[in-house]
């Protein structure tokens, strides 16, 4: 299967990244077919917002089976990318329209390396996995084919876990504290890992004892198996980040 061609977007040079807006739930959005109330309706607030290990203070996840948890505590999306989607759809999509907590500018969230660490305000974050479009997202966009369109765009935005709780406000600089050498980005994972990237990601996680989001580890293993390579990865290094205690464990 051919990988999606990423949406063409121009973003300012690396090092200029800032938090353009911070967003929290404005109203709960009803999704009758899934029998839930979603927190996808996020809108900018003056800030600051507080980032905690299990998410943004005051935020809501209607579907806790598939959303939330420590690996999906904070969702960041590039304003430039969202505006490109808006232009392609000829639709107004203001900050928060994709349910993002952090709107970045000058920082391509899809080029964020898995395991990359940011400081925003007084919080420290670590990139974990891409966002996969779900039925709630399609309902919110009022487009049953939105999942396909979003996937075809090849840009998903990045989920982060919170390493150090803190507060961030619009205008805060994005300081990249660490970028792992494996080089596998959030966008690579969203568009589909090839065997080389899959092996690089799993070797890095095993070597550094880094727990990967479960579906990301599974996708890497599948990519290796389909290529006819041996594929093993410790179960203890895979987690959904939801559940008891710290949310670790499958």
CORGI-V729761 format. One record per pair of residues at least 4 apart in sequence whose ideal C-beta (glycine too) atoms are under 8 Angstrom apart, sorted by the first residue. I is the first residue (numbers start at 1). J is the second residue. D is the distance in Angstrom with one decimal. If there is no record, write none. Layout:
[[I:J:D] [I:J:D]]
This chain:
[[1:192:7.4] [3:154:7.5] [3:191:4.6] [3:192:5.1] [4:151:6.2] [4:152:5.2] [4:153:6.9] [4:154:3.8] [4:191:5.2] [4:192:8.0] [5:152:7.9] [5:154:6.1] [6:110:7.1] [6:153:7.1] [6:154:3.7] [6:155:5.7] [6:187:6.4] [6:191:7.1] [7:81:6.6] [7:84:5.2] [7:85:6.7] [7:88:7.1] [7:153:4.2] [7:154:6.2] [7:155:5.3] [8:84:7.2] [9:78:7.4] [9:80:5.2] [9:81:5.1] [9:84:4.7] [9:108:7.5] [9:155:7.4] [10:80:7.0] [11:78:6.5] [11:80:5.0] [11:81:7.8] [11:106:6.5] [11:107:7.3] [11:108:4.8] [12:16:4.4] [12:17:7.9] [12:105:7.5] [12:106:4.0] [13:106:7.8] [14:107:8.0] [16:106:3.7] [16:107:7.7] [17:104:5.9] [17:105:7.2] [17:106:4.5] [17:107:2.9] [17:173:7.1] [17:174:3.7] [17:176:7.9] [18:104:7.1] [18:105:5.6] [18:106:5.9] [18:107:7.4] [18:171:6.3] [18:172:6.6] [18:173:5.7] [18:174:6.2] [19:102:5.8] [19:103:7.1] [19:104:6.4] [19:120:5.7] [19:121:7.6] [19:168:5.7] [19:169:7.1] [19:170:5.9] [19:171:6.7] [19:172:4.6] [19:173:7.9] [19:174:6.6] [20:79:5.1] [20:95:7.0] [20:103:4.6] [20:104:6.3] [20:105:4.1] [20:170:6.4] [21:44:4.3] [21:79:7.6] [21:95:4.2] [21:96:7.2] [21:102:7.9] [21:103:4.0] [21:170:5.4] [22:44:6.8] [22:45:6.1] [22:47:4.7] [22:48:7.1] [22:49:4.6] [22:101:6.8] [22:102:6.2] [22:103:7.4] [22:168:6.3] [22:169:6.5] [22:170:6.0] [23:42:4.0] [23:43:5.9] [23:44:5.3] [23:45:6.8] [23:95:6.3] [23:96:3.8] [23:100:6.1] [23:101:5.7] [23:102:7.6] [23:103:6.7] [24:42:6.1] [24:43:7.6] [24:45:5.6] [24:49:6.1] [24:56:6.1] [24:58:5.5] [24:59:5.7] [24:101:7.2] [25:39:4.5] [25:41:6.4] [25:42:5.8] [25:58:7.1] [25:59:5.8] [25:60:4.9] [26:41:5.2] [26:42:6.6] [26:43:4.2] [26:96:7.9] [27:41:5.1] [28:37:4.1] [28:38:6.8] [28:39:6.5] [28:41:7.2] [28:60:6.8] [28:62:7.0] [29:37:6.9] [29:38:4.5] [29:39:7.5] [29:40:5.4] [29:41:4.7] [29:62:7.9] [29:136:7.7] [29:139:7.8] [29:140:6.1] [30:37:5.7] [30:38:7.7] [31:35:7.7] [31:36:5.4] [31:37:7.3] [31:38:5.4] [31:62:7.2] [31:135:7.4] [31:136:5.2] [31:139:5.4] [33:135:7.3] [33:139:7.5] [34:63:7.0] [34:135:6.3] [34:136:6.5] [36:62:4.3] [36:63:5.6] [36:136:7.7] [37:62:4.9] [38:62:4.0] [38:63:6.9] [38:136:4.9] [38:140:7.2] [39:59:6.2] [39:60:3.4] [39:61:5.7] [39:62:5.7] [39:99:7.6] [40:62:8.0] [40:99:4.1] [40:136:6.0] [40:137:6.8] [40:140:4.9] [41:96:8.0] [41:99:7.7] [41:140:7.3] [42:59:8.0] [42:96:4.1] [42:99:5.4] [42:100:6.7] [42:101:6.9] [43:94:7.9] [43:95:7.6] [43:96:4.7] [44:94:7.9] [44:95:4.9] [44:96:5.9] [44:103:7.4] [44:170:7.6] [45:49:6.7] [46:170:7.7] [47:167:8.0] [47:168:7.2] [47:169:3.7] [47:170:5.4] [48:121:6.5] [48:167:4.0] [48:168:5.9] [48:169:4.1] [49:56:5.5] [49:57:6.8] [49:58:7.7] [49:101:7.3] [49:167:6.7] [49:168:6.4] [49:169:7.7] [50:56:7.0] [50:57:3.9] [50:165:7.2] [50:166:7.5] [50:167:5.2] [51:55:8.0] [51:56:6.0] [51:57:7.7] [51:73:7.1] [51:74:5.7] [51:120:7.8] [51:123:4.3] [51:125:7.2] [51:162:5.1] [51:165:6.1] [51:166:6.0] [51:167:7.1] [51:168:6.4] [52:56:7.2] [52:57:5.8] [52:73:7.2] [52:162:6.2] [52:165:5.1] [53:70:5.5] [53:73:6.3] [53:161:7.3] [53:162:5.0] [53:165:6.5] [53:246:7.6] [54:68:7.0] [54:69:7.2] [54:70:6.3] [54:73:6.0] [54:247:7.0] [55:59:5.0] [55:61:7.3] [55:68:6.1] [55:73:4.7] [55:74:7.1] [56:73:7.5] [56:74:6.4] [56:101:5.1] [59:101:6.8] [61:67:4.3] [61:68:3.9] [62:67:7.6] [62:136:7.4] [63:67:5.1] [63:134:7.7] [63:136:6.7] [64:68:5.4] [64:242:7.0] [65:242:7.9] [66:134:6.8] [67:72:6.3] [68:72:5.8] [68:73:7.6] [68:242:6.5] [69:73:7.3] [69:240:6.0] [69:241:3.6] [69:242:3.6] [69:243:7.7] [69:247:5.0] [70:161:5.1] [70:162:7.5] [70:241:4.1] [70:242:7.8] [70:246:6.5] [70:247:4.3] [70:248:7.6] [71:128:4.4] [71:129:6.4] [71:159:6.4] [71:161:5.3] [71:213:4.6] [71:239:7.1] [71:240:7.3] [71:241:3.5] [71:247:7.8] [72:128:7.2] [72:129:7.4] [72:159:4.5] [72:161:7.9] [72:213:7.8] [72:241:6.7] [73:159:7.7] [73:160:6.5] [73:161:5.4] [73:162:5.0] [74:101:5.1] [74:102:6.3] [74:125:6.2] [74:159:7.1] [74:160:4.5] [74:161:7.7] [74:162:6.4] [75:99:6.6] [75:100:5.0] [75:101:5.2] [75:102:7.3] [75:131:6.3] [75:157:6.2] [75:158:7.5] [75:159:5.6] [75:160:7.7] [76:100:6.2] [76:101:6.9] [76:102:4.0] [76:103:7.7] [76:104:5.7] [76:109:5.0] [76:157:6.1] [76:158:5.3] [76:159:7.9] [76:160:6.4] [77:81:6.6] [77:82:5.8] [77:98:5.3] [77:100:3.9] [77:102:7.6] [77:103:6.4] [77:104:7.1] [77:109:5.8] [77:157:3.7] [77:158:7.8] [78:82:6.8] [78:103:7.9] [78:104:5.1] [78:105:7.3] [78:107:6.4] [78:108:5.6] [78:109:5.0] [78:110:7.3] [78:155:7.8] [78:157:7.2] [79:83:6.1] [79:95:6.7] [79:103:5.1] [79:104:6.6] [79:105:4.9] [80:84:6.6] [80:105:6.8] [80:108:7.7] [81:85:6.8] [81:108:7.3] [81:109:7.4] [81:110:7.0] [81:155:5.0] [81:157:7.5] [82:86:6.4] [82:93:5.6] [82:95:7.8] [82:97:6.5] [82:98:6.0] [82:100:7.9] [82:103:7.7] [83:87:6.4] [83:93:7.2] [84:88:6.4] [85:89:6.2] [85:93:6.3] [85:150:7.8] [85:153:6.3] [86:90:7.9] [86:91:5.6] [86:92:6.4] [86:93:3.9] [86:97:7.9] [88:153:7.7] [89:93:7.6] [89:149:7.9] [93:97:4.1] [93:98:7.4] [95:100:7.8] [95:103:4.6] [96:100:6.3] [96:103:7.1] [98:137:7.7] [98:157:6.7] [99:137:7.2] [99:140:7.3] [100:157:6.2] [102:120:7.0] [102:168:7.2] [104:109:5.9] [104:174:6.4] [106:174:7.9] [107:112:7.9] [107:174:5.1] [108:112:7.4] [109:157:5.0] [109:158:4.3] [109:186:6.5] [110:130:7.7] [110:154:7.8] [110:155:4.7] [110:156:6.6] [110:157:7.1] [110:158:7.1] [110:185:6.6] [110:186:5.3] [110:187:3.6] [110:190:7.1] [111:185:5.4] [111:186:7.5] [111:187:6.3] [112:116:5.1] [112:127:4.6] [112:158:4.9] [112:185:6.3] [112:186:5.0] [113:127:6.8] [113:179:5.2] [113:180:5.4] [113:182:7.2] [113:183:6.2] [113:184:6.6] [113:185:5.5] [113:186:7.8] [114:127:5.7] [114:128:7.0] [114:129:7.2] [114:180:7.1] [114:182:7.6] [114:184:5.4] [114:185:7.0] [114:186:6.5] [114:189:6.6] [114:201:6.5] [114:212:7.9] [114:216:7.4] [115:126:6.4] [115:127:6.5] [115:178:7.8] [115:180:4.2] [115:182:7.6] [115:204:7.1] [115:208:7.9] [115:210:6.2] [116:126:7.1] [116:127:4.7] [116:176:6.5] [116:178:6.7] [116:179:5.0] [116:180:6.6] [117:124:6.3] [117:125:6.8] [117:126:5.1] [117:127:7.8] [117:163:6.8] [117:176:7.3] [117:177:4.3] [117:178:4.4] [117:179:8.0] [118:124:7.1] [118:125:4.8] [118:126:7.9] [118:127:7.6] [118:160:7.3] [118:174:5.5] [118:175:6.6] [118:176:6.0] [118:177:6.7] [119:123:7.2] [119:124:5.3] [119:125:7.8] [119:174:7.8] [119:175:4.3] [119:177:5.6] [120:125:6.6] [120:166:8.0] [120:168:4.3] [120:172:5.3] [120:173:7.8] [120:174:5.8] [120:175:7.6] [121:166:5.7] [121:167:5.2] [121:168:3.3] [121:169:6.1] [121:172:4.6] [122:164:7.7] [122:166:3.3] [122:167:5.6] [122:168:7.4] [123:162:6.2] [123:164:6.0] [123:165:6.3] [123:166:3.2] [123:167:6.7] [123:168:5.7] [124:162:7.5] [124:163:4.4] [124:164:3.9] [124:166:7.2] [124:177:6.8] [125:160:4.0] [125:161:6.9] [125:162:6.0] [125:163:6.5] [126:160:6.1] [126:161:5.3] [126:163:5.4] [127:158:5.0] [127:159:7.4] [127:160:5.6] [127:186:6.1] [128:158:7.8] [128:159:5.1] [128:160:6.2] [128:161:5.4] [128:212:7.9] [128:213:5.2] [128:216:7.6] [128:241:7.9] [129:158:7.8] [129:159:5.2] [129:186:7.2] [129:189:6.5] [129:212:8.0] [129:213:4.2] [129:215:7.2] [129:216:4.8] [130:156:3.9] [130:157:7.1] [130:158:6.7] [130:159:7.2] [130:186:4.9] [130:187:7.3] [130:189:5.2] [130:190:3.8] [131:156:4.7] [131:157:5.2] [131:158:7.7] [131:159:6.2] [131:190:7.9] [132:156:7.1] [132:190:7.6] [132:215:7.7] [133:137:4.7] [133:138:6.8] [133:146:6.6] [133:147:4.1] [133:150:4.5] [133:151:6.4] [133:156:7.9] [134:138:7.4] [134:147:7.3] [135:139:6.3] [135:147:7.6] [136:140:6.2] [137:141:6.4] [137:146:6.4] [137:147:6.9] [137:150:7.2] [138:143:6.0] [138:144:5.8] [138:145:7.6] [138:146:4.2] [138:147:5.4] [141:146:4.3] [143:149:7.1] [145:149:5.9] [146:150:5.8] [147:151:6.3] [148:152:6.1] [149:153:6.6] [150:156:7.4] [151:190:7.8] [154:187:6.6] [154:190:6.8] [154:191:5.0] [155:187:6.4] [155:190:7.4] [156:186:6.8] [156:187:7.3] [156:190:4.2] [157:186:7.7] [158:186:4.4] [159:213:7.7] [161:241:7.1] [168:172:5.0] [180:204:5.9] [180:208:7.9] [181:204:7.6] [182:200:4.4] [182:201:5.8] [182:203:7.4] [182:204:4.0] [183:197:7.9] [183:200:6.8] [184:188:5.1] [184:189:6.7] [184:193:7.2] [184:197:4.9] [184:200:5.8] [184:201:4.5] [184:204:7.9] [185:189:7.2] [186:190:6.4] [187:191:6.1] [188:193:6.2] [188:197:5.5] [189:193:6.1] [189:201:7.9] [189:216:5.9] [189:219:6.9] [192:219:7.7] [192:223:7.4] [193:197:4.7] [193:198:4.3] [193:201:7.0] [193:219:6.0] [193:220:5.6] [193:223:4.5] [194:198:6.9] [194:223:6.6] [195:199:6.1] [195:223:5.7] [195:224:5.6] [195:227:4.0] [195:229:5.9] [196:200:6.3] [197:201:6.2] [197:220:8.0] [197:223:7.8] [198:202:6.4] [198:219:7.6] [198:220:3.9] [198:221:7.5] [198:223:4.0] [198:224:5.2] [199:203:5.9] [199:220:7.8] [199:224:6.4] [199:229:7.2] [200:204:6.3] [201:205:6.4] [201:212:7.5] [201:216:7.8] [201:220:5.3] [202:206:6.1] [202:212:7.9] [202:217:7.2] [202:220:5.2] [202:221:7.4] [202:224:7.7] [202:231:7.9] [202:233:5.2] [203:207:5.9] [204:208:6.0] [204:210:7.0] [205:209:7.9] [205:210:4.4] [205:211:7.6] [205:212:5.1] [205:217:7.5] [205:233:7.5] [205:237:5.7] [206:233:6.7] [206:234:6.7] [206:237:6.6] [209:237:7.0] [210:237:6.9] [211:236:7.8] [211:237:5.2] [211:238:7.0] [211:239:5.2] [211:248:6.7] [212:216:5.2] [212:217:4.3] [212:220:7.8] [212:233:8.0] [212:237:6.2] [212:238:6.0] [212:239:7.7] [213:217:7.1] [213:238:8.0] [213:239:7.1] [213:240:7.2] [213:241:6.7] [214:218:6.2] [214:238:4.8] [214:239:5.9] [214:240:5.0] [214:250:6.2] [215:219:6.3] [216:220:6.7] [217:221:6.4] [217:233:5.7] [217:237:7.2] [217:238:4.5] [218:222:6.3] [218:238:7.6] [219:223:6.4] [220:224:6.7] [220:231:7.9] [220:233:7.4] [221:225:6.2] [221:231:4.6] [221:233:6.0] [222:226:6.2] [222:231:8.0] [223:227:6.6] [224:229:4.3] [224:230:7.4] [224:231:3.8] [225:229:7.2] [225:231:5.0] [233:237:6.5] [233:238:6.9] [234:238:7.6] [235:250:7.2] [238:250:6.4] [239:247:7.4] [239:248:5.0] [239:249:5.8] [239:250:6.3] [240:247:7.7] [240:249:8.0] [240:250:6.3] [241:247:4.6] [241:248:7.0] [242:247:5.3] [243:247:5.7] [243:248:7.7] [243:249:6.0] [244:249:7.8] [245:249:7.7]]
